[in-house]
Amino acid sequence: ALGPPPRRALHPETIERLRAKLREKRLALVGQPWRFRPDGQDAGMKENWATQPLDESWVPIKIAQHWKGQGYPNLDGWAWYRLQLTIPADWPADSLHLHCEGLDDYGEFFVDGKRLGCMGDQKIKRTAFNDRASLPITGVKPGQKIDLAVRVLDWYGAGGLHRPLTLSTEPLRPGPVVLR
């Protein structure tokens, strides 16, 4: 404090990123009890699959793996993933983000039926395979149970949530953030 300034000080942006990383809380969603339902008739939006009660038509599935290797080798088109979970009680109320680091090919994300955003571009068939997204979640309190839904469209390849999903108290950094 009393000596000369350091010759190689960290940039203020670097210091802020380190502070954010230290205060971040994360919840990996891989290994959680996800449910899955193919949507061959694209009825899920009309029938509000993002919030309907889970029944026997929703089967267990793993994320961070393609659906074709999990019993759906011929599935191209729409399918839904659902997860019910509780936000940890010790998390801050004002900063919650869903991180997705790629899906095959296009996806839409919902919390309690409210659309958070999407990845990929369905109209021009641009896949989200290598995209990263940090989708802010609002209106959720610590300790609250939420229903997370992901609607995925596969037009070629293996399909599905092939990379991890994470809940975090900080947005993704560094790298591109894809929000639509």
C-alpha positions as CSV (number, residue, x, y, z in Angstrom):
1,A,0.0,0.0,0.0
2,L,2.9,2.4,0.7
3,G,5.3,1.2,-2.1
4,P,5.4,2.0,-5.7
5,P,2.6,0.6,-8.0
6,P,3.2,-2.8,-9.4
7,R,4.8,-3.0,-12.8
8,R,2.4,-5.7,-13.9
9,A,-1.0,-5.1,-12.3
10,L,-4.1,-7.0,-13.4
11,H,-6.5,-5.1,-15.6
12,P,-9.6,-4.0,-13.7
13,E,-11.8,-6.2,-16.0
14,T,-9.7,-9.2,-15.1
15,I,-10.1,-8.5,-11.4
16,E,-13.9,-8.2,-11.8
17,R,-14.0,-11.5,-13.6
18,L,-12.0,-13.2,-10.8
19,R,-14.4,-11.7,-8.2
20,A,-17.4,-12.9,-10.1
21,K,-16.0,-16.4,-10.4
22,L,-15.3,-16.5,-6.7
23,R,-18.8,-15.5,-5.8
24,E,-20.5,-17.7,-8.4
25,K,-22.7,-20.6,-7.3
26,R,-23.3,-23.4,-9.9
27,L,-25.6,-26.3,-10.1
28,A,-24.8,-28.9,-12.8
29,L,-28.0,-30.2,-14.4
30,V,-26.3,-33.3,-15.9
31,G,-27.2,-36.3,-13.7
32,Q,-30.5,-34.7,-12.7
33,P,-33.7,-36.7,-13.4
34,W,-34.6,-35.3,-16.8
35,R,-37.7,-36.5,-18.6
36,F,-38.2,-36.7,-22.4
37,R,-41.0,-36.8,-24.9
38,P,-40.8,-36.9,-28.7
39,D,-43.1,-34.5,-30.4
40,G,-43.6,-35.9,-33.9
41,Q,-46.8,-33.9,-34.6
42,D,-45.3,-30.6,-33.2
43,A,-48.2,-30.5,-30.7
44,G,-46.2,-29.5,-27.7
45,M,-46.5,-25.7,-28.0
46,K,-50.3,-25.9,-28.6
47,E,-50.8,-28.4,-25.7
48,N,-48.4,-26.4,-23.4
49,W,-46.0,-29.3,-22.7
50,A,-43.7,-26.8,-21.0
51,T,-46.0,-26.8,-17.9
52,Q,-48.3,-29.8,-18.1
53,P,-48.0,-32.4,-15.3
54,L,-45.4,-35.1,-16.0
55,D,-47.0,-38.5,-16.6
56,E,-45.9,-41.8,-18.1
57,S,-45.6,-40.3,-21.6
58,W,-42.4,-38.5,-20.3
59,V,-39.6,-41.1,-20.1
60,P,-36.3,-40.7,-18.3
61,I,-33.3,-39.5,-20.4
62,K,-29.8,-38.2,-19.8
63,I,-28.6,-34.9,-21.1
64,A,-25.0,-34.3,-22.3
65,Q,-25.7,-37.2,-24.7
66,H,-27.5,-37.4,-28.0
67,W,-31.0,-38.9,-27.9
68,K,-30.2,-41.2,-30.9
69,G,-27.8,-43.2,-28.6
70,Q,-30.5,-43.4,-25.9
71,G,-33.2,-45.4,-27.8
72,Y,-34.3,-42.8,-30.4
73,P,-32.1,-43.7,-33.5
74,N,-34.7,-42.5,-36.0
75,L,-35.9,-39.4,-34.3
76,D,-35.6,-36.3,-36.4
77,G,-37.9,-33.4,-35.7
78,W,-39.2,-32.0,-32.4
79,A,-38.8,-33.4,-28.9
80,W,-39.0,-32.0,-25.3
81,Y,-36.9,-32.3,-22.2
82,R,-38.2,-31.4,-18.8
83,L,-36.6,-31.1,-15.3
84,Q,-38.2,-30.1,-12.0
85,L,-35.8,-28.7,-9.5
86,T,-35.5,-26.4,-6.5
87,I,-33.3,-23.3,-6.6
88,P,-30.9,-23.6,-3.7
89,A,-32.0,-21.5,-0.7
90,D,-28.7,-19.8,-0.3
91,W,-28.6,-18.3,-3.8
92,P,-29.1,-14.6,-4.5
93,A,-32.5,-13.6,-5.7
94,D,-31.4,-11.2,-8.3
95,S,-29.0,-13.2,-10.5
96,L,-29.8,-16.5,-12.0
97,H,-28.7,-17.8,-15.4
98,L,-29.2,-21.0,-17.4
99,H,-26.0,-21.9,-19.3
100,C,-26.1,-24.1,-22.4
101,E,-23.0,-24.9,-24.3
102,G,-24.5,-26.4,-27.5
103,L,-27.4,-28.5,-28.7
104,D,-28.3,-30.3,-31.8
105,D,-29.8,-28.4,-33.8
106,Y,-32.2,-25.7,-32.5
107,G,-33.6,-25.2,-29.1
108,E,-36.1,-23.1,-27.1
109,F,-35.8,-22.7,-23.3
110,F,-38.7,-22.2,-20.8
111,V,-38.9,-21.8,-17.0
112,D,-42.4,-22.4,-15.6
113,G,-43.8,-21.9,-19.1
114,K,-42.1,-18.5,-19.7
115,R,-39.8,-18.5,-22.7
116,L,-36.2,-17.5,-21.9
117,G,-34.7,-17.6,-25.4
118,C,-33.5,-19.9,-28.1
119,M,-30.3,-21.2,-29.7
120,G,-29.7,-21.8,-33.4
121,D,-31.8,-20.6,-36.3
122,Q,-34.6,-22.7,-37.5
123,K,-35.4,-20.7,-40.6
124,I,-32.0,-20.8,-42.2
125,K,-31.0,-24.2,-40.6
126,R,-28.1,-22.8,-38.6
127,T,-27.3,-25.4,-35.9
128,A,-26.5,-24.4,-32.3
129,F,-24.1,-27.3,-32.1
130,N,-21.1,-25.0,-31.1
131,D,-23.1,-22.1,-29.6
132,R,-22.9,-21.0,-26.0
133,A,-25.8,-19.2,-24.3
134,S,-26.3,-17.6,-20.9
135,L,-30.0,-17.1,-20.5
136,P,-31.1,-14.9,-17.6
137,I,-33.9,-16.2,-15.4
138,T,-36.1,-13.7,-13.7
139,G,-39.0,-13.8,-11.2
140,V,-37.5,-16.9,-9.4
141,K,-36.7,-16.8,-5.7
142,P,-34.2,-18.9,-3.7
143,G,-35.8,-22.1,-2.4
144,Q,-38.5,-22.0,-5.1
145,K,-39.3,-25.1,-7.2
146,I,-39.1,-24.5,-11.0
147,D,-40.0,-26.5,-14.1
148,L,-37.4,-26.2,-16.8
149,A,-38.4,-27.2,-20.3
150,V,-36.3,-27.4,-23.5
151,R,-37.9,-27.9,-26.9
152,V,-35.4,-29.2,-29.4
153,L,-35.6,-29.5,-33.2
154,D,-33.2,-31.9,-34.9
155,W,-33.0,-31.7,-38.7
156,Y,-29.9,-33.9,-39.1
157,G,-27.3,-35.7,-37.0
158,A,-27.8,-37.3,-33.6
159,G,-30.1,-34.7,-32.0
160,G,-30.7,-33.3,-28.5
161,L,-29.0,-31.8,-25.5
162,H,-25.5,-33.2,-26.2
163,R,-23.6,-30.8,-23.9
164,P,-24.1,-29.9,-20.3
165,L,-26.6,-27.4,-18.9
166,T,-25.8,-25.5,-15.7
167,L,-27.7,-23.1,-13.5
168,S,-25.4,-20.3,-12.2
169,T,-25.5,-17.1,-10.3
170,E,-23.2,-15.4,-12.9
171,P,-23.5,-15.1,-16.7
172,L,-21.1,-17.1,-19.0
173,R,-17.7,-15.4,-19.4
174,P,-15.6,-15.1,-21.6
175,G,-16.8,-16.0,-25.1
176,P,-19.8,-15.1,-27.2
177,V,-23.2,-15.0,-25.6
178,V,-26.0,-16.0,-27.9
179,L,-29.4,-14.5,-27.0
180,R,-32.4,-14.2,-29.2
